[in-house]
Amino acid sequence: MSTNVFANSLEISGKAVDAKTLGVFPDVCFTPPENPATPPGVPVPYPSFGFASDTDKGTGTVKIANKTVNIKNQSYLTKTSGTEAGCAAKKGVITSKNTGKEYFNSWSSDVKFDGEPVVRHTDLATNNHASPQANTPPMVHAAQWEVDGISCKTILTRNDMVLHRHGDSPCDSKKGEWSEHYVENQFMAVSGNRNRTKAKFKNYKCNDAPCLCMHSRWTKGDAKPSGIRNGQTTGTDHYDKSKVCRDSLNNDAPNLGEFTDTCAQASVDNHENMDGKSAAEKARVAACLVAVFLAHIQEKINEHRKATGKPPVSIKDVRAMTR
């Protein structure tokens, strides 16, 4: 549920809030069978989810809705889910755990409960810990993201639209998959250099951005369009999605909110995992993709603004930004 208690314009995370970490991926765990060929089991990447209702070591004095609140360097979630099948003896590749704890990696700089900074909607978290060393890359800790009363975690998972950090791509290149910036990186980048970010988007980095695996290159065995050879990108999901985004960028001069909406919808419309899904379900997935991206870039922009003594920007401010 929503508590409508905010810090720095972001909802505070605690046991009373429907907060979750969406689709942290990859969380690689060893999975049966265990045999002489694969002694510890088979390493398999799983999505990993955490829920604020599993909060432990939260505030003791200041509470929201009479329930404990997550704070810096003290609170954690007692368990995560999604990795249950990774139950070979070794379990997590890094931590030797599955369904381990979740720890928070960022928090408010100036709002404190019980003398410690509070954790908020969109603060970073890592999942499946045995100790403070994580088994997953940081991903957005999301609170209150629902579409039609359904959590984004449920919506994205049931459609196999699992997000990942670009620099930690789990995509299968042998199947022609690439890690796709579903919101085209060029909006934030200096012209001609995708790895150099414009000053207004300072701290946004190509490798840290949320991405989807997407069919991007034709390979042997694919049912290719006539005249297309292996290795080409023409006519792939990535190609068709990118064309929509770039046409919008070149012809419509959109602000960042409009561009994000267009690219998220194009990613859904052209992703093979969404084939045959209803228009309503596609709209739900697109709405969740928009929420994740805007929260990510808001956080990155505000990191820089804080360091330079400037006030933070809201999601509304981010949506209104232009190139």
Secondary structure, 3 states (H helix, E strand, C coil): CCCCCEECCEEECECCCCEEEEEEEEEEEEECCCECCECCCEEEEEEEEEEHHHEECCCCCCCECCECECECCCCEECCEECCCCCCCCCCECCCCCCCCEEEECCCCCCCEECCEEECECCCEEEEEECCCCCCCCCEEEEECCEECCEEHHHHHHHCCCCCEEHHHCCCCHHHCEEEECCCCHHHCEECCEEEEECHHHCCCCHHHCEEEEEECCCCCCCCCCCCCCCCCCCCCHHHHHHHHHHHHHHHHCCCHHHHHHHHHHHHHHCCHHHCCCCHHHHHHHHHHHHHHHHHHHHHHHHHHHHHCCCCCCCHHHHHHCCC
